[in-house]
């Protein structure tokens, strides 16, 4: 494993994780607002 590849992976991994986390939080927030508008519980 070359140092360049390892460095790129270490720098890119947090970006990928942040994108996935943003997607999940956005979906949860959307569902939460929809449930609140329909006056029903989230669970």
PyMOL commands that set and color helices and strands:
alter all, ss='L'
color gray80, all
select helices_A, chain A and resi 3-37
alter helices_A, ss='H'
color red, helices_A
deselect
rebuild
show_as cartoon
